[in-house]
Amino acid sequence: STLIDIIMGLLEPNEGKIYIDDQIINNQNLQEWQKHVAHVPQNIFLNDDTITNNVAYGINPKLIDINLVKKSIKDADLSDYVFNLEKGLDTIIGERGIKLSGGQKQRLAIARALYKQASLIVFDEATSALDVQTESNVMGVIKNFTDKVTIIIVAHRLETLKFCDILYEISDGKIINAGNFDELINKSKILKNIVINEDN
């Protein structure tokens, strides 16, 4: 979590520097960098407001690009749900999205990230509270746009990470192993045991 906060510019590193595409991130360009980053946490903050305003969160209603909202909803695989609602995008979802299922909340969080047109989307334990099938469905949505944006996923359920290009095993603040899913499992006895337990 500390590493993720540093990458997103929420914390300054005690030592060393953060480079994005060979450019140092510092106080002069931090805000500009943060415009390119979207964060999808385990517990997304949702207002007792319309689907539109929750997707285009923090945007002046007069400035919302409704076509981009619709595209973000579609890309997050929420179209079938949203556009079959009586009020569609104008549906009020309740405090903390109480009218939505867990999977729908996470898809809405993905739609919000896509609306921001971020270059980097960070999923920080974003699916850990979901059941295995719902998580698999949400991860299927995420896979659909991995060729368009850079994605960082923090997860303890290793099955979640199978499609990732590269995985890092971090212990005591240091990277101790790296590789694709199969390579990492073969290198790490700890992770191999976790996978065996998950399969059982």
Buried (B, 14 or more C-beta within 10 A) or exposed (E): EEBBBBBBBEEEEEEEEBEBEEEEBEEEEBEEBBEBBBBBBBEBEBBEBBBBBBBBBEBEEEEBEEEBBBBBBBBBBBEEBBEEEEEBBEBBBEEBBEBBEBBBBBBBBBBBBBBBBBBBBBBBBBBBEBEEEBBEBBBEBBEEBEEEBBBBBBBEBBBBBEBBEEBEBEEEEEEEBEBBBEEBBEBBEEBBEBBEEEEE
